[in-house]
Amino acid sequence: MEENNKFKILFESIKSKFDYLSNADNCLDGKAGTLMGFEITLGIGYLSFVIGGLEGIKFYEGVIGLALLGISTILLLIVNWSKNYITISVNLFDHKEYLEKSEKDLLLQLTSDAQNAFTENNKILKRKVKLYRLAMALLIISSFLLILSKVGKFYV
């Protein structure tokens, strides 16, 4: 029985990592959605500002800034797009053999399933984080370009 406790502790440990990963992914999705809304607002605001008075607008800085802002928004949309995540629960209709396993074998199999799910979902999260960071960098660059496009004499 003591050996089963060891496997239960191991399973709970991996399950805890899986839950942490899931929470991190949800947090990233929330940040990306908020940032995407901000970028769209910034783009619409800039366009309405430009349409209201084209004098004093530096064309290239404005166009490049809007293009980078658009790319950043698309990257954030990709971050928020639904992904195929693997869960740690087992579909018993497809895997009836789980019901026939001993407690020890079942814990070992569930632990292995949970570790595989964590590994695959962690790869997805790492890709999403890279895209999010790139989108943030593009937002910062585009913001500076949009500001520069409206500043009259920035260069000394």
Biotite code that builds the C-alpha atoms (Angstrom):
import biotite.structure as struc

atoms = struc.array([
    struc.Atom([0.000, 0.000, 0.000], chain_id="A", res_id=1, res_name="MET", atom_name="CA", element="C"),
    struc.Atom([2.892, 2.354, 0.708], chain_id="A", res_id=2, res_name="GLU", atom_name="CA", element="C"),
    struc.Atom([4.057, 2.027, -2.892], chain_id="A", res_id=3, res_name="GLU", atom_name="CA", element="C"),
    struc.Atom([0.626, 3.173, -4.109], chain_id="A", res_id=4, res_name="ASN", atom_name="CA", element="C"),
    struc.Atom([0.928, 6.270, -1.911], chain_id="A", res_id=5, res_name="ASN", atom_name="CA", element="C"),
    struc.Atom([4.198, 7.056, -3.653], chain_id="A", res_id=6, res_name="LYS", atom_name="CA", element="C"),
    struc.Atom([2.464, 6.882, -7.024], chain_id="A", res_id=7, res_name="PHE", atom_name="CA", element="C"),
    struc.Atom([-0.465, 8.969, -5.764], chain_id="A", res_id=8, res_name="LYS", atom_name="CA", element="C"),
    struc.Atom([1.947, 11.664, -4.602], chain_id="A", res_id=9, res_name="ILE", atom_name="CA", element="C"),
    struc.Atom([3.723, 11.559, -7.960], chain_id="A", res_id=10, res_name="LEU", atom_name="CA", element="C"),
    struc.Atom([0.424, 11.803, -9.831], chain_id="A", res_id=11, res_name="PHE", atom_name="CA", element="C"),
    struc.Atom([-0.743, 14.728, -7.675], chain_id="A", res_id=12, res_name="GLU", atom_name="CA", element="C"),
    struc.Atom([2.561, 16.489, -8.262], chain_id="A", res_id=13, res_name="SER", atom_name="CA", element="C"),
    struc.Atom([2.240, 16.205, -12.030], chain_id="A", res_id=14, res_name="ILE", atom_name="CA", element="C"),
    struc.Atom([-1.437, 17.164, -11.835], chain_id="A", res_id=15, res_name="LYS", atom_name="CA", element="C"),
    struc.Atom([-0.427, 20.278, -9.903], chain_id="A", res_id=16, res_name="SER", atom_name="CA", element="C"),
    struc.Atom([2.060, 21.221, -12.647], chain_id="A", res_id=17, res_name="LYS", atom_name="CA", element="C"),
    struc.Atom([-0.652, 20.632, -15.234], chain_id="A", res_id=18, res_name="PHE", atom_name="CA", element="C"),
    struc.Atom([-3.070, 22.918, -13.355], chain_id="A", res_id=19, res_name="ASP", atom_name="CA", element="C"),
    struc.Atom([-0.386, 25.604, -13.045], chain_id="A", res_id=20, res_name="TYR", atom_name="CA", element="C"),
    struc.Atom([0.251, 25.409, -16.787], chain_id="A", res_id=21, res_name="LEU", atom_name="CA", element="C"),
    struc.Atom([-3.463, 25.699, -17.496], chain_id="A", res_id=22, res_name="SER", atom_name="CA", element="C"),
    struc.Atom([-3.741, 28.792, -15.298], chain_id="A", res_id=23, res_name="ASN", atom_name="CA", element="C"),
    struc.Atom([-0.710, 30.373, -16.991], chain_id="A", res_id=24, res_name="ALA", atom_name="CA", element="C"),
    struc.Atom([-2.266, 29.731, -20.390], chain_id="A", res_id=25, res_name="ASP", atom_name="CA", element="C"),
    struc.Atom([-5.575, 31.297, -19.335], chain_id="A", res_id=26, res_name="ASN", atom_name="CA", element="C"),
    struc.Atom([-3.724, 34.327, -17.965], chain_id="A", res_id=27, res_name="CYS", atom_name="CA", element="C"),
    struc.Atom([-1.799, 34.752, -21.223], chain_id="A", res_id=28, res_name="LEU", atom_name="CA", element="C"),
    struc.Atom([-5.037, 34.542, -23.222], chain_id="A", res_id=29, res_name="ASP", atom_name="CA", element="C"),
    struc.Atom([-6.563, 37.258, -21.050], chain_id="A", res_id=30, res_name="GLY", atom_name="CA", element="C"),
    struc.Atom([-3.558, 39.535, -21.480], chain_id="A", res_id=31, res_name="LYS", atom_name="CA", element="C"),
    struc.Atom([-3.458, 38.948, -25.227], chain_id="A", res_id=32, res_name="ALA", atom_name="CA", element="C"),
    struc.Atom([-7.167, 39.725, -25.581], chain_id="A", res_id=33, res_name="GLY", atom_name="CA", element="C"),
    struc.Atom([-6.847, 42.937, -23.599], chain_id="A", res_id=34, res_name="THR", atom_name="CA", element="C"),
    struc.Atom([-3.783, 44.012, -25.552], chain_id="A", res_id=35, res_name="LEU", atom_name="CA", element="C"),
    struc.Atom([-5.506, 43.225, -28.847], chain_id="A", res_id=36, res_name="MET", atom_name="CA", element="C"),
    struc.Atom([-8.397, 45.490, -27.864], chain_id="A", res_id=37, res_name="GLY", atom_name="CA", element="C"),
    struc.Atom([-5.927, 48.243, -26.953], chain_id="A", res_id=38, res_name="PHE", atom_name="CA", element="C"),
    struc.Atom([-4.133, 47.898, -30.290], chain_id="A", res_id=39, res_name="GLU", atom_name="CA", element="C"),
    struc.Atom([-7.362, 48.085, -32.257], chain_id="A", res_id=40, res_name="ILE", atom_name="CA", element="C"),
    struc.Atom([-8.374, 51.167, -30.280], chain_id="A", res_id=41, res_name="THR", atom_name="CA", element="C"),
    struc.Atom([-4.958, 52.732, -30.871], chain_id="A", res_id=42, res_name="LEU", atom_name="CA", element="C"),
    struc.Atom([-5.173, 52.059, -34.608], chain_id="A", res_id=43, res_name="GLY", atom_name="CA", element="C"),
    struc.Atom([-8.694, 53.460, -34.920], chain_id="A", res_id=44, res_name="ILE", atom_name="CA", element="C"),
    struc.Atom([-7.744, 56.472, -32.827], chain_id="A", res_id=45, res_name="GLY", atom_name="CA", element="C"),
    struc.Atom([-4.692, 57.174, -34.955], chain_id="A", res_id=46, res_name="TYR", atom_name="CA", element="C"),
    struc.Atom([-6.647, 56.805, -38.192], chain_id="A", res_id=47, res_name="LEU", atom_name="CA", element="C"),
    struc.Atom([-9.363, 59.174, -36.981], chain_id="A", res_id=48, res_name="SER", atom_name="CA", element="C"),
    struc.Atom([-6.648, 61.594, -35.880], chain_id="A", res_id=49, res_name="PHE", atom_name="CA", element="C"),
    struc.Atom([-4.976, 61.407, -39.298], chain_id="A", res_id=50, res_name="VAL", atom_name="CA", element="C"),
    struc.Atom([-8.223, 61.736, -41.244], chain_id="A", res_id=51, res_name="ILE", atom_name="CA", element="C"),
    struc.Atom([-9.119, 64.805, -39.207], chain_id="A", res_id=52, res_name="GLY", atom_name="CA", element="C"),
    struc.Atom([-5.977, 66.659, -40.222], chain_id="A", res_id=53, res_name="GLY", atom_name="CA", element="C"),
    struc.Atom([-3.402, 65.337, -42.642], chain_id="A", res_id=54, res_name="LEU", atom_name="CA", element="C"),
    struc.Atom([-1.095, 68.305, -42.276], chain_id="A", res_id=55, res_name="GLU", atom_name="CA", element="C"),
    struc.Atom([1.968, 67.570, -40.200], chain_id="A", res_id=56, res_name="GLY", atom_name="CA", element="C"),
    struc.Atom([1.735, 63.799, -40.666], chain_id="A", res_id=57, res_name="ILE", atom_name="CA", element="C"),
    struc.Atom([4.906, 62.011, -41.698], chain_id="A", res_id=58, res_name="LYS", atom_name="CA", element="C"),
    struc.Atom([3.646, 59.449, -44.172], chain_id="A", res_id=59, res_name="PHE", atom_name="CA", element="C"),
    struc.Atom([6.257, 56.687, -43.910], chain_id="A", res_id=60, res_name="TYR", atom_name="CA", element="C"),
    struc.Atom([6.362, 56.608, -40.106], chain_id="A", res_id=61, res_name="GLU", atom_name="CA", element="C"),
    struc.Atom([2.571, 56.486, -39.994], chain_id="A", res_id=62, res_name="GLY", atom_name="CA", element="C"),
    struc.Atom([2.199, 53.714, -42.570], chain_id="A", res_id=63, res_name="VAL", atom_name="CA", element="C"),
    struc.Atom([4.992, 51.591, -41.088], chain_id="A", res_id=64, res_name="ILE", atom_name="CA", element="C"),
    struc.Atom([3.592, 52.150, -37.589], chain_id="A", res_id=65, res_name="GLY", atom_name="CA", element="C"),
    struc.Atom([0.106, 51.065, -38.661], chain_id="A", res_id=66, res_name="LEU", atom_name="CA", element="C"),
    struc.Atom([1.494, 48.038, -40.521], chain_id="A", res_id=67, res_name="ALA", atom_name="CA", element="C"),
    struc.Atom([3.464, 46.905, -37.451], chain_id="A", res_id=68, res_name="LEU", atom_name="CA", element="C"),
    struc.Atom([0.408, 47.496, -35.287], chain_id="A", res_id=69, res_name="LEU", atom_name="CA", element="C"),
    struc.Atom([-1.639, 45.332, -37.662], chain_id="A", res_id=70, res_name="GLY", atom_name="CA", element="C"),
    struc.Atom([0.957, 42.542, -37.583], chain_id="A", res_id=71, res_name="ILE", atom_name="CA", element="C"),
    struc.Atom([1.020, 42.709, -33.792], chain_id="A", res_id=72, res_name="SER", atom_name="CA", element="C"),
    struc.Atom([-2.772, 42.435, -33.660], chain_id="A", res_id=73, res_name="THR", atom_name="CA", element="C"),
    struc.Atom([-2.695, 39.405, -35.963], chain_id="A", res_id=74, res_name="ILE", atom_name="CA", element="C"),
    struc.Atom([-0.070, 37.746, -33.736], chain_id="A", res_id=75, res_name="LEU", atom_name="CA", element="C"),
    struc.Atom([-2.268, 38.332, -30.698], chain_id="A", res_id=76, res_name="LEU", atom_name="CA", element="C"),
    struc.Atom([-5.206, 36.830, -32.569], chain_id="A", res_id=77, res_name="LEU", atom_name="CA", element="C"),
    struc.Atom([-3.082, 33.733, -33.217], chain_id="A", res_id=78, res_name="ILE", atom_name="CA", element="C"),
    struc.Atom([-2.192, 33.608, -29.504], chain_id="A", res_id=79, res_name="VAL", atom_name="CA", element="C"),
    struc.Atom([-5.895, 33.687, -28.601], chain_id="A", res_id=80, res_name="ASN", atom_name="CA", element="C"),
    struc.Atom([-6.958, 31.213, -31.294], chain_id="A", res_id=81, res_name="TRP", atom_name="CA", element="C"),
    struc.Atom([-8.225, 27.884, -29.969], chain_id="A", res_id=82, res_name="SER", atom_name="CA", element="C"),
    struc.Atom([-5.581, 25.192, -29.652], chain_id="A", res_id=83, res_name="LYS", atom_name="CA", element="C"),
    struc.Atom([-5.837, 21.409, -29.361], chain_id="A", res_id=84, res_name="ASN", atom_name="CA", element="C"),
    struc.Atom([-4.843, 20.817, -25.775], chain_id="A", res_id=85, res_name="TYR", atom_name="CA", element="C"),
    struc.Atom([-4.404, 17.397, -24.239], chain_id="A", res_id=86, res_name="ILE", atom_name="CA", element="C"),
    struc.Atom([-6.196, 16.734, -20.974], chain_id="A", res_id=87, res_name="THR", atom_name="CA", element="C"),
    struc.Atom([-5.125, 14.415, -18.196], chain_id="A", res_id=88, res_name="ILE", atom_name="CA", element="C"),
    struc.Atom([-8.498, 12.699, -18.034], chain_id="A", res_id=89, res_name="SER", atom_name="CA", element="C"),
    struc.Atom([-9.063, 9.533, -20.016], chain_id="A", res_id=90, res_name="VAL", atom_name="CA", element="C"),
    struc.Atom([-11.993, 8.803, -22.294], chain_id="A", res_id=91, res_name="ASN", atom_name="CA", element="C"),
    struc.Atom([-13.193, 5.487, -20.893], chain_id="A", res_id=92, res_name="LEU", atom_name="CA", element="C"),
    struc.Atom([-15.269, 4.752, -23.993], chain_id="A", res_id=93, res_name="PHE", atom_name="CA", element="C"),
    struc.Atom([-12.070, 4.588, -26.037], chain_id="A", res_id=94, res_name="ASP", atom_name="CA", element="C"),
    struc.Atom([-9.845, 3.079, -23.331], chain_id="A", res_id=95, res_name="HIS", atom_name="CA", element="C"),
    struc.Atom([-11.842, 0.454, -21.454], chain_id="A", res_id=96, res_name="LYS", atom_name="CA", element="C"),
    struc.Atom([-8.605, -1.274, -20.504], chain_id="A", res_id=97, res_name="GLU", atom_name="CA", element="C"),
    struc.Atom([-8.126, 1.371, -17.811], chain_id="A", res_id=98, res_name="TYR", atom_name="CA", element="C"),
    struc.Atom([-11.007, -0.155, -15.866], chain_id="A", res_id=99, res_name="LEU", atom_name="CA", element="C"),
    struc.Atom([-9.267, -3.522, -15.771], chain_id="A", res_id=100, res_name="GLU", atom_name="CA", element="C"),
    struc.Atom([-5.925, -2.271, -14.427], chain_id="A", res_id=101, res_name="LYS", atom_name="CA", element="C"),
    struc.Atom([-4.790, -2.714, -10.854], chain_id="A", res_id=102, res_name="SER", atom_name="CA", element="C"),
    struc.Atom([-4.566, 0.419, -8.709], chain_id="A", res_id=103, res_name="GLU", atom_name="CA", element="C"),
    struc.Atom([-0.793, 0.585, -9.059], chain_id="A", res_id=104, res_name="LYS", atom_name="CA", element="C"),
    struc.Atom([-0.853, 0.103, -12.839], chain_id="A", res_id=105, res_name="ASP", atom_name="CA", element="C"),
    struc.Atom([-3.669, 2.610, -13.183], chain_id="A", res_id=106, res_name="LEU", atom_name="CA", element="C"),
    struc.Atom([-1.761, 5.225, -11.188], chain_id="A", res_id=107, res_name="LEU", atom_name="CA", element="C"),
    struc.Atom([1.348, 4.625, -13.280], chain_id="A", res_id=108, res_name="LEU", atom_name="CA", element="C"),
    struc.Atom([-0.628, 4.942, -16.515], chain_id="A", res_id=109, res_name="GLN", atom_name="CA", element="C"),
    struc.Atom([-2.433, 8.094, -15.350], chain_id="A", res_id=110, res_name="LEU", atom_name="CA", element="C"),
    struc.Atom([0.872, 9.576, -14.217], chain_id="A", res_id=111, res_name="THR", atom_name="CA", element="C"),
    struc.Atom([2.370, 8.863, -17.626], chain_id="A", res_id=112, res_name="SER", atom_name="CA", element="C"),
    struc.Atom([-0.697, 10.340, -19.370], chain_id="A", res_id=113, res_name="ASP", atom_name="CA", element="C"),
    struc.Atom([-0.528, 13.459, -17.198], chain_id="A", res_id=114, res_name="ALA", atom_name="CA", element="C"),
    struc.Atom([3.182, 13.937, -17.892], chain_id="A", res_id=115, res_name="GLN", atom_name="CA", element="C"),
    struc.Atom([2.632, 13.571, -21.647], chain_id="A", res_id=116, res_name="ASN", atom_name="CA", element="C"),
    struc.Atom([-0.242, 16.065, -21.534], chain_id="A", res_id=117, res_name="ALA", atom_name="CA", element="C"),
    struc.Atom([1.886, 18.525, -19.563], chain_id="A", res_id=118, res_name="PHE", atom_name="CA", element="C"),
    struc.Atom([4.783, 18.192, -22.013], chain_id="A", res_id=119, res_name="THR", atom_name="CA", element="C"),
    struc.Atom([2.618, 18.742, -25.100], chain_id="A", res_id=120, res_name="GLU", atom_name="CA", element="C"),
    struc.Atom([0.639, 21.625, -23.594], chain_id="A", res_id=121, res_name="ASN", atom_name="CA", element="C"),
    struc.Atom([3.859, 23.239, -22.378], chain_id="A", res_id=122, res_name="ASN", atom_name="CA", element="C"),
    struc.Atom([5.138, 23.292, -25.982], chain_id="A", res_id=123, res_name="LYS", atom_name="CA", element="C"),
    struc.Atom([1.955, 25.079, -27.056], chain_id="A", res_id=124, res_name="ILE", atom_name="CA", element="C"),
    struc.Atom([2.279, 27.605, -24.222], chain_id="A", res_id=125, res_name="LEU", atom_name="CA", element="C"),
    struc.Atom([5.928, 28.326, -25.076], chain_id="A", res_id=126, res_name="LYS", atom_name="CA", element="C"),
    struc.Atom([4.954, 29.089, -28.688], chain_id="A", res_id=127, res_name="ARG", atom_name="CA", element="C"),
    struc.Atom([2.168, 31.367, -27.490], chain_id="A", res_id=128, res_name="LYS", atom_name="CA", element="C"),
    struc.Atom([4.553, 33.214, -25.154], chain_id="A", res_id=129, res_name="VAL", atom_name="CA", element="C"),
    struc.Atom([7.031, 33.805, -28.013], chain_id="A", res_id=130, res_name="LYS", atom_name="CA", element="C"),
    struc.Atom([4.267, 35.218, -30.213], chain_id="A", res_id=131, res_name="LEU", atom_name="CA", element="C"),
    struc.Atom([3.004, 37.383, -27.336], chain_id="A", res_id=132, res_name="TYR", atom_name="CA", element="C"),
    struc.Atom([6.477, 38.821, -26.709], chain_id="A", res_id=133, res_name="ARG", atom_name="CA", element="C"),
    struc.Atom([6.948, 39.542, -30.410], chain_id="A", res_id=134, res_name="LEU", atom_name="CA", element="C"),
    struc.Atom([3.553, 41.261, -30.498], chain_id="A", res_id=135, res_name="ALA", atom_name="CA", element="C"),
    struc.Atom([4.547, 43.386, -27.480], chain_id="A", res_id=136, res_name="MET", atom_name="CA", element="C"),
    struc.Atom([7.800, 44.429, -29.176], chain_id="A", res_id=137, res_name="ALA", atom_name="CA", element="C"),
    struc.Atom([5.935, 45.347, -32.362], chain_id="A", res_id=138, res_name="LEU", atom_name="CA", element="C"),
    struc.Atom([3.408, 47.338, -30.325], chain_id="A", res_id=139, res_name="LEU", atom_name="CA", element="C"),
    struc.Atom([6.170, 49.361, -28.686], chain_id="A", res_id=140, res_name="ILE", atom_name="CA", element="C"),
    struc.Atom([7.927, 50.030, -32.003], chain_id="A", res_id=141, res_name="ILE", atom_name="CA", element="C"),
    struc.Atom([4.685, 50.935, -33.766], chain_id="A", res_id=142, res_name="SER", atom_name="CA", element="C"),
    struc.Atom([3.661, 53.251, -30.927], chain_id="A", res_id=143, res_name="SER", atom_name="CA", element="C"),
    struc.Atom([6.927, 55.168, -31.252], chain_id="A", res_id=144, res_name="PHE", atom_name="CA", element="C"),
    struc.Atom([6.529, 55.365, -35.021], chain_id="A", res_id=145, res_name="LEU", atom_name="CA", element="C"),
    struc.Atom([2.948, 56.619, -34.723], chain_id="A", res_id=146, res_name="LEU", atom_name="CA", element="C"),
    struc.Atom([4.051, 59.266, -32.241], chain_id="A", res_id=147, res_name="ILE", atom_name="CA", element="C"),
    struc.Atom([6.975, 60.263, -34.487], chain_id="A", res_id=148, res_name="LEU", atom_name="CA", element="C"),
    struc.Atom([4.645, 60.543, -37.468], chain_id="A", res_id=149, res_name="SER", atom_name="CA", element="C"),
    struc.Atom([2.774, 63.344, -35.729], chain_id="A", res_id=150, res_name="LYS", atom_name="CA", element="C"),
    struc.Atom([5.711, 65.162, -34.099], chain_id="A", res_id=151, res_name="VAL", atom_name="CA", element="C"),
    struc.Atom([6.710, 68.081, -36.325], chain_id="A", res_id=152, res_name="GLY", atom_name="CA", element="C"),
    struc.Atom([10.426, 68.480, -35.680], chain_id="A", res_id=153, res_name="LYS", atom_name="CA", element="C"),
    struc.Atom([11.744, 65.520, -33.808], chain_id="A", res_id=154, res_name="PHE", atom_name="CA", element="C"),
    struc.Atom([15.180, 65.331, -35.411], chain_id="A", res_id=155, res_name="TYR", atom_name="CA", element="C"),
    struc.Atom([17.800, 67.787, -34.143], chain_id="A", res_id=156, res_name="VAL", atom_name="CA", element="C"),
])
